[in-house]
Amino acid sequence: MLTLSIALRVFFLHIYLDLNKSFAINIIMKHSKRTLRLAKVCENCLVCKQARKKQKGFSFWFVKNIDSKVCPFCKAYEKVHGHKSFEKDEK
């Protein structure tokens, strides 16, 4: 039964990977509520939003070189979404 469950998860991962990478990762990983809340803070962070939107300037440099290595919100964002907090969202 356990093998069937794992096989189904892998199957769904392959189906959704092309459509929405972060959704597929959430299906398999099942992140904790704490991690999801921390990632939500990064999604709403003004500095990180600016870095994702503009992809240049001081905010981009700061998030890329300093914040993503230190900030627990940025680390949670990377874990949940599957990419760094300064990279553009794939929509």
HELIX and SHEET records of a PDB file:
HELIX    1   1 LEU A    2  LEU A   17  1                                  16    
HELIX    2   2 LYS A   21  MET A   29  1                                   9    
HELIX    3   3 LYS A   33  ASN A   44  1                                  12    
HELIX    4   4 LEU A   46  LYS A   54  1                                   9    
HELIX    5   5 PHE A   58  PHE A   62  1                                   5    
HELIX    6   6 VAL A   63  ASP A   67  3                                   5    
HELIX    7   7 SER A   68  VAL A   70  1                                   3    
HELIX    8   8 PRO A   72  HIS A   81  1                                  10    
END                                                                             
